[in-house]
Amino acid sequence: MTGNKLEQEAKFRIIHLDALADHLKALGAICTQARTYELNLRFDTADGRLAAAYQVLRLRQDQHSRLTFKGPSDPNSAVSSRHEIEVEVGDLGTARAILEALGYQVVVCYEKYRAAYQLGEVEVSLDEMPFGTFSEIEGPNENSIRAAAEQLGLNWEARSKLSYLAIFSTLKDAFDLTMPDLTFEAFAGQAYALEKIGLLPAD
């Protein structure tokens, strides 16, 4: 979704992703995106100014290409709440070249597969990450997100406000991992206990 908005969402670790998809369909949720491969490129300056300011500059390629800026997350919110500006771009390679000409560089790339459903006023994403499966619920406010989680039988206390790259960084620290990027190839044949970093299953 493109635009200028306040993004509010919560992330849940999911063990049985297919069962959650079935539950969504049983509730009448509309599939807005079939399972799609996604490539994300995170940009920053050489001295890490964006990371230091808790800001995100990202190019994403799935069915479309999008450029996204995110501001710092509100530490007092029960869900991840941050200003987001997003615009669709016609060509990812050209957009990358513009960012690099402005002094930004790719600092990490990450992959996932995502399917998306609309459930009333919230969007529910089903994500396959190299280190596990998750669901993100995005809505207009905390109450709508919490209500959707309850509808889906998810444990609200197991939610996470961390981004996937923050989880990746925490995982690397916990298990002394050295791979630079969050890719399926890097994690092939490996499994890590996410409980060790406080990510408990919500389903």
Secondary structure, DSSP 8 states (H G I E B T S, - for coil): --EEEEEEEEEEE-S-HHHHHHHHHHTT-EEEEEEEEEEEEEEE-TT-HHHHTT-EEEEEESSSEEEEEE----TTSSSEEEEEEEEEES-HHHHHHHHHHTT-EEEEEEEEEEEEEEETTEEEEEEEETTEEEEEEE-SSHHHHHHHHHHTT--GGG-B---HHHHHHHHHHHHT---SSB-HHHHTT----GGGGT--B--
